[in-house]
Amino acid sequence: MIDLDLIVIYTERLEEVRAFYAGLGLEFTEERHGRGPAHHAAVLGPTVLELYPAGERPPTGRLRLGLTLPAGPASLPPGPHTLTDPDGRTVAVTVTA
């Protein structure tokens, strides 16, 4: 079996992107590894989603994420929703009842 362990998104709008995903109910912790930049990490089952400032790296471009959320934290009604994060990435959200 293969598991997805890590997704890293590089962005020039770090706080806006963090706030968007936090608004969906993701709980972020600020981290810094060694001399690397401060960034945000959220654990989603076996996967860690990290949001990094783009800095000298190019921002993460086209990417489509799919999330299944419990009803409540996202303030979205149950069912499927297609959202767009502050960088223009498509986020398919399914809210369970």
TAWOFEN-V99947 format. One record per pair of residues at least 12 apart in sequence whose C-alpha atoms are under 8 Angstrom apart, sorted by the first residue. I is the first residue (numbers start at 1). J is the second residue. Records with the same first field share a line. If there is no record, write none. Layout:
BEGIN
I: J / J
END
This chain:
BEGIN
3: 46
4: 46 / 47
5: 46 / 47 / 48
6: 47 / 48 / 49 / 50
7: 47 / 48 / 49 / 50
8: 49 / 50 / 51 / 52
9: 49 / 50 / 51 / 52 / 59 / 60
10: 51 / 52 / 53 / 54 / 57 / 58 / 59 / 60
11: 51 / 52 / 53 / 54 / 59 / 60 / 87
12: 53 / 54 / 55 / 59
13: 53 / 86 / 87
14: 51 / 52 / 53
16: 86
17: 51 / 85 / 86 / 87
18: 40 / 51
20: 85 / 86
21: 85
23: 73 / 74
24: 69 / 73 / 74 / 75
25: 69 / 73 / 74
26: 42
27: 42 / 43
28: 40 / 41 / 42 / 43
29: 41 / 42
37: 52 / 53
38: 52 / 53
39: 51 / 52 / 53
40: 52
61: 89
62: 88 / 89
63: 89 / 90
64: 89 / 90 / 91 / 92
65: 89 / 90 / 91 / 92
66: 91 / 92 / 93 / 94
67: 91 / 92 / 93 / 94
68: 93 / 94 / 95 / 96
69: 93 / 94 / 95 / 96
70: 95 / 96 / 97
71: 95 / 96 / 97
76: 95
77: 95
78: 94 / 95 / 96 / 97
79: 94 / 95 / 96 / 97
80: 92 / 93 / 94 / 95
81: 93 / 94 / 95
END
